[in-house]
């Protein structure tokens, strides 16, 4: 079960994802992401406490990113180390190589940035 939470900190919505981010928790994640969009603020997503993920998670994050961009807001990974399983999935789906967002010029791709976090660090 996902126990993810939102908080507003210094004009930014911080999303703390906890537990599985898989098809079985997609409804819960979708509701959290909708609340995030309704806040109409830049978003930081902390990924360190994701226990497992699948392509559903990546699709939901990509959709969130696009919705925030339409508002003129951004989605950035938090400062915590991204779990290896999350980085591997993002890379396997081909997002690690993008670097720049394909929708907003001058913006880094959230998924590519997240995939690169923690490389060479101990878990």
C-alpha positions in Angstrom: 0.0 0.0 0.0 1.3 3.5 -0.9 1.5 6.0 1.9 2.6 8.9 -0.2 2.0 12.4 1.0 2.1 16.1 -0.1 3.3 19.1 1.7 3.7 22.8 0.7 7.1 24.1 1.5 8.3 27.6 0.6 6.0 27.9 -2.4 6.7 24.4 -3.7 4.6 21.2 -3.5 6.8 18.4 -2.2 5.5 14.9 -3.0 6.9 12.1 -0.8 6.4 8.8 -2.5 6.5 5.8 -0.2 5.9 2.2 -0.9 5.1 0.6 -4.3 4.5 2.7 -7.4 2.9 0.0 -9.5 -0.3 -0.7 -11.4 -2.0 -1.7 -8.1 -1.4 1.7 -6.6 -2.0 3.7 -9.7 -5.3 5.1 -8.5 -3.8 6.4 -5.3 -0.8 7.9 -7.2 -3.1 9.5 -9.7 -5.2 11.2 -6.9 -2.0 12.5 -5.3 -0.8 13.8 -8.7 -4.1 15.5 -9.3 -3.9 17.3 -5.9 -0.4 18.3 -6.9 -1.6 19.9 -10.2 -4.4 21.7 -8.3 -1.9 23.4 -6.0 -0.6 25.2 -9.1 3.0 25.3 -7.8 6.4 24.0 -8.8 6.8 20.4 -7.6 9.7 18.5 -6.1 9.2 14.7 -5.9 11.1 12.6 -3.4 11.6 9.1 -4.7 13.9 7.5 -2.1 11.2 5.5 -0.4 9.7 3.8 -3.4 9.9 0.1 -2.7 9.1 -1.1 -6.2 7.9 0.5 -9.5 6.7 -0.4 -13.0 6.0 1.4 -16.2 2.7 2.7 -14.8 4.7 4.9 -12.5 6.7 6.3 -15.3 3.6 7.0 -17.4 1.9 8.8 -14.5 5.1 10.9 -13.8 5.3 11.8 -17.5 1.6 12.9 -17.5 2.1 14.9 -14.3 5.2 16.6 -15.9 3.2 17.6 -19.0 0.3 19.0 -16.9 2.6 21.0 -14.8 4.4 22.4 -17.9 1.0 23.5 -19.3 0.6 25.5 -16.1 4.1 27.0 -16.4 5.3 24.9 -13.5 8.1 22.4 -13.2 8.7 19.0 -11.8 12.1 18.2 -10.2 13.5 15.2 -8.3 14.2 15.8 -4.7 17.6 15.6 -3.1 17.3 12.1 -1.8 19.0 9.2 -3.6 16.7 7.5 -6.1 16.5 3.7 -5.6 18.4 1.6 -8.1 15.2 -0.2 -9.2 13.7 3.1 -10.2 16.8 4.3 -12.1 17.0 0.9 -13.9 13.4 1.1 -15.0 13.7 4.7 -16.3 16.8 3.7 -18.2 15.2 0.5 -19.6 12.3 2.6 -20.9 14.8 4.9 -22.7 14.3 8.1 -20.6 17.9 8.2 -19.2 19.3 9.4 -22.5 17.0 12.4 -23.0 18.7 15.0 -20.8 16.6 17.9 -22.1 12.8 18.0 -22.0 11.3 17.4 -25.4 8.4 19.7 -24.6 9.9 22.8 -22.9 13.1 24.3 -24.3 15.8 24.8 -21.7 14.3 22.4 -19.2 16.0 19.2 -18.0 14.0 16.0 -18.3 12.7 14.9 -14.9 13.0 11.2 -15.6 16.5 11.5 -17.1 17.6 13.6 -14.1 16.1 11.1 -11.7 17.8 8.2 -13.5 21.1 9.8 -13.0 20.7 10.5 -9.3 22.7 8.2 -7.0 25.0 6.8 -9.6 28.2 5.9 -7.9 26.7 6.4 -4.5 26.3 3.7 -1.9 22.6 2.8 -1.3 
